[in-house]
Amino acid sequence: MDKSSLPNSVWAATAPSPIETYPLEEDISSEVVIIGGGYTGLSTALHLGPDICPVVLETNDIGYGASGRNNGLVIPTLSKADPEEIIRTYGKEKGEQTIALIRDSASLVFDLIRKHNMEKAGEQNGWIQPAHSPGRMKLVEKRVKEWGDRGLKVDLLEREQLEKITGSKAWFGGWIAHEGGTVHPMAYVRGLAKAASSLGTKIYTNSPALSLIRDNDHWIVRTENGSVKASRIVLATNAYTDDLWPRLRRTIVPVKTWQMATKPLSDNVRKTVLPGRHGLSDTRGDLEFARYDWDGRLVSGASLIFDFNSEERLKEHVGKRLQKNFPQIGEVEWEFIWNGFLSMTTDYLPRLHVLAPGVFTWLGCNGRGVALSTAMGAVLADLVRGQSINDAPLPVTDLKTVPGHGLVTRFARTSLLNRRISDRKELNLE
């Protein structure tokens, strides 16, 4: 593999070697074609095998997109909507099915890692969400009750308890979802590829799908040097969706995010900063997060409103954040900085679509891509097998494009300013 095609990330630098793959250079047939070789596509393939052996077409190398660039937090909730809101939106029956899907999504990730012996792919140590203000502790208490009532193993953390677990006095308390944790994103996506391949999936990399056309009762996907004829298609491209399917790209807003990794911290510092190696992301709209990699680097990051001198600005900005939350860390030295895109929807809820007979997709990770994408792969596999759309755990909806999509996408990051103002205003009021 030409590693130059991958981002200069800690994940690309430290992942186990990938399986060997090649571009598609012939015309073939398959029951199912999956376009996109990230978490969604490979989870779908894994859940179809071994009785259905799909073809996966990946535009670049495995892990090039969001699945190899994210922060690796495995979170069994949505970013905004909690159970009662989900029920108000979807109704009691479908809402409870959606809640169960989300609740179990993190455990599914770690179950797959254990089942398929994925090397250094993840740690199920729990995910912590600290409250950045006293008012946000009310939200935390609400989440603990609502998710706990639905069977998620959670605990409320008072300020002193949170300080003991995190090594920080910066927050007002929080909660922990014990089924959550962290993954090494590249190790996990490569582990999924290896597992799916072992069950019969054929993976073709550097093979972008250039066209998708109907041919009687089949679909034909063409690449630069080959094609695949299949009866069913899964589009698994999320934030990296292009114009292969008309209008689909305009139903989400791709948002650029930055991830960073320090140089390995000393043993003494690691004993006082997230000593239990939990994953952490707080309640701010302008999210503050941290977790370790296997070698003791602290991984964090941020979003920027404008792209200029980005890396230097981020080094200072995120460095100050870490020093504020963990003063014992001292001077922050950065080793890796990279970026990628995540897919947002206007209501922060995921979308499940049947685009045409035999064509399935989902979009809108909204910052919960590791766990949710893995779980949605299983959902898509069931639909491919013939499950009624009425039995899917998420409502199947028609495409609805974002009004003024071009402008919304262009200026999406300016909403970060409003989130920062809201975060500060909430602290100043309390």
C-alpha positions in Angstrom: 0.0 0.0 0.0 1.1 3.6 -0.7 0.9 5.1 2.8 1.2 8.6 1.3 -2.5 8.3 0.5 -3.4 8.1 4.2 -3.4 11.1 6.5 -0.4 12.0 8.6 -2.2 10.7 11.7 -1.1 8.7 14.8 -3.6 6.0 13.7 -1.9 5.6 10.2 1.5 5.6 11.8 0.8 2.9 14.5 -1.8 0.6 13.1 -1.2 -3.1 12.4 -0.6 -3.9 8.7 -3.6 -4.1 6.4 -4.7 -7.0 4.4 -3.5 -7.0 0.8 -6.0 -5.5 -1.6 -6.1 -4.5 -5.3 -8.1 -2.2 -7.6 -11.0 -3.8 -9.6 -9.7 -4.4 -13.1 -12.4 -6.7 -14.6 -16.1 -7.1 -15.0 -17.6 -9.3 -12.3 -20.9 -10.2 -10.7 -22.0 -10.4 -7.1 -25.2 -10.6 -5.1 -24.3 -7.4 -3.3 -22.1 -4.4 -3.9 -21.1 -2.2 -1.0 -19.7 1.2 -2.0 -17.5 2.5 0.8 -14.9 0.5 2.8 -15.3 2.2 6.2 -17.0 1.1 9.3 -20.5 1.0 7.7 -19.5 -0.8 4.6 -17.3 -3.4 6.3 -19.7 -4.0 9.2 -22.4 -4.6 6.6 -20.2 -7.1 4.8 -19.2 -8.8 8.0 -22.9 -9.2 9.0 -23.7 -10.6 5.6 -21.1 -13.3 5.7 -20.4 -16.1 5.2 -23.6 -17.0 3.3 -23.6 -13.8 1.3 -20.2 -12.7 0.1 -20.4 -9.1 -1.1 -18.0 -7.0 -3.1 -16.7 -3.8 -1.4 -15.5 -0.9 -3.5 -13.4 1.6 -1.7 -12.3 4.8 -3.4 -8.9 5.0 -1.7 -7.2 2.7 0.8 -9.1 1.2 3.7 -9.1 3.8 6.5 -8.6 6.8 4.2 -11.9 8.4 5.1 -13.6 9.2 8.5 -13.1 5.6 9.7 -9.4 6.1 9.8 -9.4 9.8 10.9 -11.7 10.1 13.9 -10.9 10.4 17.5 -11.9 6.8 18.3 -14.4 7.5 21.0 -17.0 4.7 21.2 -20.2 6.3 22.6 -23.5 4.5 23.1 -25.7 7.6 22.8 -26.6 10.2 20.2 -25.0 13.6 20.4 -28.2 15.5 21.0 -31.3 13.5 21.3 -31.9 11.4 24.5 -34.5 8.6 24.8 -37.5 10.6 25.6 -36.9 13.0 22.7 -36.4 10.0 20.4 -39.7 8.6 21.5 -41.4 12.0 20.9 -39.9 12.1 17.4 -40.4 8.5 16.3 -43.3 7.3 18.5 -43.2 4.7 21.3 -42.6 1.5 19.3 -40.1 2.7 16.8 -38.5 5.0 19.3 -37.7 2.2 21.7 -36.3 0.1 18.8 -34.0 3.0 17.9 -33.0 3.5 21.5 -32.0 -0.2 21.8 -30.0 0.0 18.7 -28.0 3.0 20.0 -27.7 1.6 23.5 -26.1 -1.7 22.3 -24.0 0.0 19.6 -20.8 0.3 21.6 -21.0 -3.2 23.0 -21.3 -4.4 19.4 -18.0 -2.8 18.5 -16.1 -4.4 21.3 -17.9 -7.8 20.8 -16.7 -7.8 17.2 -13.1 -6.8 18.3 -13.0 -9.7 20.7 -14.8 -12.2 18.4 -12.4 -11.6 15.5 -9.2 -11.1 17.6 -8.6 -7.6 16.2 -5.1 -6.7 17.2 -4.9 -3.6 19.5 -8.2 -2.4 18.1 -9.9 -1.1 21.3 -10.5 -0.8 25.0 -13.9 -1.0 26.6 -13.0 1.1 29.7 -16.1 3.3 29.6 -16.9 6.8 28.1 -17.2 9.8 30.4 -19.1 13.0 29.7 -18.2 15.7 32.2 -20.5 18.7 32.7 -18.9 22.0 31.9 -21.4 24.0 34.0 -23.7 23.5 36.9 -26.7 23.8 34.5 -25.3 21.0 32.4 -25.2 18.7 35.5 -29.0 18.8 35.2 -28.7 17.5 31.7 -26.3 14.8 32.9 -28.7 13.7 35.6 -31.5 13.5 33.0 -29.3 11.4 30.7 -28.3 9.0 33.5 -32.0 8.4 34.3 -33.2 8.1 30.7 -30.4 5.8 29.5 -30.3 3.9 32.7 -34.0 3.2 32.5 -33.4 1.7 29.1 -30.7 -0.7 30.3 -27.5 1.1 29.6 -25.0 0.6 32.4 -24.4 4.1 33.7 -23.3 6.0 36.8 -23.7 9.6 37.9 -20.4 11.1 38.9 -20.3 13.9 41.5 -17.6 16.4 41.2 -15.2 14.7 43.6 -15.8 11.3 41.9 -15.1 12.8 38.5 -11.9 14.4 39.7 -10.7 11.1 41.0 -11.4 9.3 37.7 -10.1 12.0 35.4 -7.5 13.8 37.4 -9.1 17.1 36.6 -10.9 19.8 38.7 -12.2 21.5 35.6 -15.7 20.1 35.5 -18.8 20.1 37.8 -19.4 16.4 37.7 -20.5 14.1 34.9 -21.6 10.6 34.0 -20.0 7.4 32.7 -21.4 4.9 30.2 -19.5 1.7 31.1 -20.2 0.0 27.7 -18.3 2.8 25.9 -14.6 3.1 25.4 -12.1 3.9 22.7 -10.8 2.2 19.6 -7.7 2.7 17.5 -9.7 3.8 14.5 -7.3 2.4 11.8 -6.7 -0.8 13.7 -10.4 -1.3 14.0 -11.3 -0.6 10.3 -8.4 -2.8 9.2 -9.7 -5.5 11.6 -13.1 -5.3 10.1 -11.7 -5.6 6.6 -9.7 -8.7 7.6 -12.7 -10.3 9.3 -15.0 -9.6 6.4 -12.5 -10.9 3.9 -12.1 -14.1 5.9 -15.8 -14.7 5.5 -15.7 -14.3 1.7 -16.0 -10.6 1.1 -14.0 -9.3 -1.9 -12.5 -5.9 -1.2 -11.2 -3.7 -4.0 -9.4 -0.5 -3.0 -8.5 2.5 -5.1 -11.6 1.7 -7.1 -14.0 4.6 -7.0 -17.6 3.9 -8.2 -18.0 6.2 -11.2 -21.6 5.3 -12.1 -24.5 3.3 -10.9 -27.1 2.4 -13.5 -30.2 0.1 -13.6 -30.0 -2.9 -16.0 -33.3 -4.7 -16.0 -33.5 -6.3 -12.6 -29.9 -5.7 -11.7 -27.6 -2.8 -11.0 -24.2 -2.1 -12.6 -21.5 -0.2 -10.8 -18.7 0.9 -13.0 -15.2 1.8 -11.9 -12.3 3.1 -14.0 -11.2 -0.3 -15.1 -14.0 -2.7 -14.2 -17.6 -3.2 -13.2 -19.8 -5.1 -10.8 -23.3 -6.4 -11.6 -25.4 -7.0 -8.6 -29.0 -7.2 -7.5 -28.5 -5.1 -4.3 -26.4 -2.1 -3.5 -25.4 -0.5 -0.2 -24.1 3.0 -0.3 -21.8 3.4 2.7 -20.1 6.7 2.2 -21.6 9.1 4.8 -19.5 12.3 5.1 -17.6 11.4 1.9 -20.8 11.0 -0.2 -20.5 12.3 -3.7 -22.9 12.7 -6.6 -23.1 9.0 -7.5 -26.7 9.0 -6.3 -28.6 12.2 -7.2 -29.5 14.5 -4.3 -28.0 12.2 -1.6 -25.0 14.4 -1.0 -27.3 17.3 -0.3 -29.1 15.7 2.6 -26.2 16.0 5.0 -23.6 18.7 5.9 -20.0 17.5 6.0 -18.1 19.3 8.7 -14.3 19.4 8.9 -12.8 18.5 12.3 -9.2 18.3 13.5 -7.6 15.6 15.6 -4.2 15.8 17.3 -1.8 13.6 19.3 0.8 14.7 21.8 4.1 13.0 22.2 3.9 10.1 24.6 3.4 11.4 28.1 5.6 10.3 31.0 4.4 7.5 33.3 4.0 9.9 36.2 1.8 12.2 34.2 -0.3 9.3 32.9 -1.0 8.2 36.5 -2.8 11.5 37.1 -4.4 12.3 33.7 -7.2 9.8 32.8 -5.4 7.1 34.8 -8.1 4.6 33.9 -7.6 5.3 30.2 -11.3 6.3 29.8 -12.5 8.1 26.7 -13.8 11.6 27.6 -15.8 14.3 25.8 -17.7 17.0 27.7 -21.0 18.8 27.3 -19.8 21.9 25.5 -21.1 22.8 22.1 -17.4 23.5 21.2 -16.5 20.0 22.3 -13.5 19.3 24.6 -12.3 15.7 24.5 -9.3 13.5 25.3 -8.2 9.9 25.3 -5.0 7.9 25.1 -3.5 5.8 22.3 -1.6 2.6 23.1 1.7 4.4 23.5 0.6 7.0 26.0 0.0 9.9 23.6 -3.0 12.0 24.5 -5.3 12.5 21.6 -7.5 15.6 21.4 -8.6 18.1 18.8 -11.0 20.9 17.9 -12.8 22.5 15.1 -11.9 25.8 13.5 -14.2 28.5 12.0 -11.6 29.5 9.4 -8.8 27.7 7.8 -5.6 29.8 8.0 -2.4 28.8 9.7 -4.5 26.0 11.0 -1.9 23.7 12.5 -0.1 26.4 14.5 -3.3 27.9 15.8 -4.6 24.4 16.8 -1.3 23.6 18.7 -1.8 26.7 20.8 -5.6 26.5 21.2 -5.8 22.8 22.1 -2.6 22.9 24.1 -4.2 25.6 26.3 -7.3 23.5 26.7 -5.4 20.5 27.9 -3.4 22.6 30.3 -6.6 24.2 31.6 -8.2 20.8 32.2 -5.0 19.0 33.3 -2.5 21.5 34.7 -0.2 18.7 35.7 0.4 17.9 32.0 2.9 20.8 31.7 4.1 22.0 28.3 2.2 20.2 25.5 4.3 18.9 22.7 2.4 17.8 19.6 3.5 14.9 17.3 0.6 14.5 14.9 -2.1 16.8 13.5 -4.7 15.7 10.9 -8.2 16.4 9.8 -11.3 14.7 8.3 -15.0 15.1 7.8 -18.1 14.0 9.8 -21.6 14.0 8.5 -24.2 16.2 10.2 -28.0 16.3 9.8 -30.1 19.4 10.6 -31.8 17.7 13.5 -28.8 15.6 14.7 -30.7 12.4 14.0 -29.5 9.6 11.7 -31.2 8.8 8.4 -32.0 5.4 6.9 -33.1 5.3 3.2 -34.2 2.8 0.6 -33.2 4.8 -2.5 -34.7 2.4 -5.0 -35.5 -1.3 -5.1 -32.4 -3.0 -3.7 -30.5 0.2 -2.9 -29.9 1.0 0.8 -28.0 3.6 2.7 -27.8 5.6 5.9 -26.3 8.9 6.7 -25.7 11.3 9.6 -23.3 10.0 12.2 -23.4 13.5 14.0 -20.2 12.7 15.9 -21.1 9.2 16.9 -19.6 7.4 13.9 -17.7 4.5 15.5 -20.5 2.8 17.4 -23.4 4.0 15.2 -21.8 3.1 11.9 -21.0 -0.4 13.1 -24.6 -0.9 14.3 -26.0 0.5 11.1 -24.0 -2.0 9.2 -25.9 -4.7 10.9 -29.2 -2.9 10.1 -28.3 -2.6 6.4 -27.3 -6.3 6.3 -30.8 -7.2 7.5 -32.4 -5.1 4.9 -30.2 -6.6 2.2 -31.3 -10.0 3.3 -34.9 -9.0 2.8 -36.1 -7.7 6.1 -39.2 -5.5 5.8 -38.5 -1.8 6.2 -41.2 -1.7 8.8 -39.1 -4.0 11.0 -35.9 -1.9 10.8 -35.0 -0.4 14.1 -34.8 3.1 12.6 -37.5 4.7 10.5 -36.9 4.5 6.7 -37.5 8.0 5.3 -37.5 9.7 1.9 -34.6 11.9 0.9 -34.9 15.4 2.1 -32.2 17.8 0.9 -30.9 20.6 3.1 -32.3 24.0 1.8 -29.5 26.1 0.5 -27.1 23.2 0.9 -24.2 24.9 -0.8 -24.3 28.0 1.5 -25.1 25.9 4.6 -22.1 23.7 3.9 -19.8 26.6 3.2 -20.7 28.4 6.4 -21.4 25.4 8.6 -18.4 26.0 10.8 -19.4 29.6 11.6 -22.0 28.0 13.9 -19.0 27.1 16.1 -18.9 30.8 17.1 -22.5 30.5 18.4 -21.7 27.4 20.3 -18.7 29.0 21.9 -20.8 32.0 23.0 -23.4 29.7 24.4 -20.9 27.8 26.3 -19.4 30.9 27.9 -22.8 32.5 28.5 -24.0 29.4 30.4 -20.9 29.5 32.6 -21.3 33.2 33.3 -24.9 32.8 34.3 -24.2 30.2 37.0 
